[in-house]
Amino acid sequence: MEKANYRTEVLEEDNNIKNDLFAKIEMVGDLEVGKTSILKKIKNDEFSDKYNPTLGYDFIPYFVKVNDKILKFQIWDMCGNENYRSVLLNLYRNAAIGILVYSVTSKESFDKLEEWIEQLKTYGSPNTKIILLGNKCDDKNNRVVSFKEGQDLCKKHNLEFFMETSAKDGFKSPNFLEMAATILYKDYEAHKDDPEQSSLCIRGESIILDRNSFRKQKKERC
């Protein structure tokens, strides 16, 4: 069988963009692993060494065109503080993708990934895709988690893919979202006739809308 080709293009945010597909992404991980910094680098090409913890949660829109479909991501930056855990668990159920972030300079944040994975699998949709990101790979002098350890954890839990990135220098910061968009597009193609089996179609909320194929469902409030 001939391998399918997928063309991706990141689009500038524009209120006039008419997206074909919509998906919510949860970015989770321990405090100070750089979740907010990654999003700021992607959205505004900004980076600050000053740590400003996310209070509860925040989100940004992000548009990627895959072949002829425009996919709009709503990327949620979730606080790693235990005080917000109940809010986090409530939002898991609507995620098309869960992005697990740890710092390669923190063994503790890496060890806690088992707990984060368990939460995503327990409280999220059974169709939710999980991606693993090792942040701060620019800090070679303070690295304590090897690339192979990330690869091994990805294989152990059969995650979609693993990548190291750097919010500071922008190394591969946008790439994981293009890869995520391709994964969701493949899933969309495979389940166009049976959307309930897709990670993009979470029962009870319009997480994915194909203007040509799907009937808009009633939205819930988180």
N, C-alpha and C positions, 0 to 999 in steps of 0.2 A: 504494500500500500504506500502511495506517495505521501511523504511527510508534508503536513500543512504548513504554510508560511503565514506568520502573523506580523503585520506591520503596526508598530506603535508610534504614537506622536503625543507628546505632552502639550496641552493647550493652555493658553493664558486664561485666567479666570475672567469671565464675562457674563453679566446678567442676561445677555441675549442668547447665550448658548442653549440650544435645545438638546438635552441629553436623551439618548435612547435607553440607557441603562443606569440604574442607581444602586449603590451598595454602601452599607455602613461598615467601617473598619474600626476595630478596637485596638489601640496601642497600649499594651500593659507591661508592667515590670516594676521592680523595686524603685525606691526613691533614689534620685541622683544618678540614674543610669543614662540620662540624656534624651528621654522621649520628647520633651518639649523642645529641646535644642535641635533635634532632627527635623521636627516640623517647621521650626522657624527658618532653618537653613533651606529647606525645600521651598517654602512659601515666599520668603523675603530675602534669601541669601544673607541671613544675619547669624552671628554667633557671639555669645558673651560667656566669659568664664565665671561670671557671677551666677550663683545658684538661686533661682527663684522658684520655689515649689509650686506645682499646679494645685489650686484649691478646688478640690472636687473633680471637675472635668472641663474640658474645652474641646472645640472641634474646628476643623478647617475644611473647605471644599477643595477638590482637586479633580481636574479633568484630564482624561487620557482617551485618545482615539485609538481603537484597535480595529484594523481593517476599515469597515464602513460604519462601525458603531461608536458613538461617543458615550463613554462611561463616566459618570460623576461619582467620585468617592466623597463620602462624609467621614473624615478621619477624626476619631475621638481620641484625645489624649487623656488617659485616666490616671488620676493620682494614685501613687503606690501606698499611701497612708492607710493604716488599718481602720481609721475613723470613717473612711468613705467606702469600705468594703461592701456594705449593703447596696449602695448605689451602683457600684461596679457590677455586682452579681445580677442586678435587675437589667442592666444594659447588655449583658452578655448574650441574652437570648435572641437579640436582633442583629447580631454581627454576621456578615458574610465572610469576613476574614478577621482572625485574631493575630496581631503582630506582637510577638514576645520579644522584649528588649532587655538585654543585660549589658553590663560593662565588662570589657575584657580586662579591666584593672581591678575588678571586684569579684573574688571567688564566692562571696556570700550571695551576690546578685545572681550568679550562675547557678549556685546550688538551690536557690529558691525557685528556679524555673520548673522543677518537678511539681511544685505546689501550684504555680500559675497554669501549667498544662492541665493539671487535674481539675482546676476550677473551670477552665474553658470547656473541657470535655463534659463536665458534670452539669454546668448551668447554661452552656451555649446550645445552639442547634446542632443536631448530629451531622449536619451538612457543612458546618463552619470549617473553613480551611485555616490552618495554622502555619505561620511563617516565623522563623527565628532570625533575630538580628543581634550581632555582637557589635556594640558601639565602642567608640574611643580607640579604634585600632591604630590611630596616629600616635598614641602614647606608648611607644615601644619600651621605654625604660621602666614603666610601671605595669606592664602586662603580666597577669598571673593566670589567665585562661588561654590555652592554646587554640589555634584554629581547628585542630583535629578534635579537641573536646567538643567544640560546637558541632562539627560534622557528625560525631558519634551520637550526640544527643538527638540531632535531627533524624538520624537513621533509626535510633532506638524507638522513637515515638511516631515514626512514619510521617513527619511533617512535610509540608509542601517543598520548602527549600530553606537553606541556611546561607547567610551572607554576613560578612563583616563590613562595617561602615564607619564613617567619622563625621559627626556633626560639625566638628571644628574646621576641617579642610574640605568638607563636601564630598569625600571619597565615596562614590556609589550611593550617595544619599537619595537621588531620584530613581535610581535603577530598580530598586525593590518594588516601587509602586508600578512601574511599567510591567515588571514580571508578574505582580499580583493581578494587574488588569488582564494580562494574557491568560492567566489561570482561570479567572472568572469568565472571560470570553469563551474559552474552551468549554467550561461548565455550562454556560448558557447555550452554546451550540448543541451540546450533547443532550440537553433536557428541554429543548424548546417545546416539545410535544407533551412533556410531563414536568412542568415547573416545580411541582412539590418536591421533586427529588434533587433540585438544584440548591447549591449553597446560597444562591442569590434570591431565593424565594422562601423567606421565613414565614411560616404560617402565622397569620394574625396581624401582619404589618406589611406595608408596601415597601419592602427593602429593595426590590428590583422592579423596575417598570420598563417594559419594552413597548413603546408606543404602538407598534404594529401588531403585537402578538398577545400581550397580557392585558387583562381587565384590571383596572386600578382597584385596589382593595382599600378598605377603611383603615386609616392610620390610627395607631395608638400613641399616647403620650408616654414618654419615659419618666 
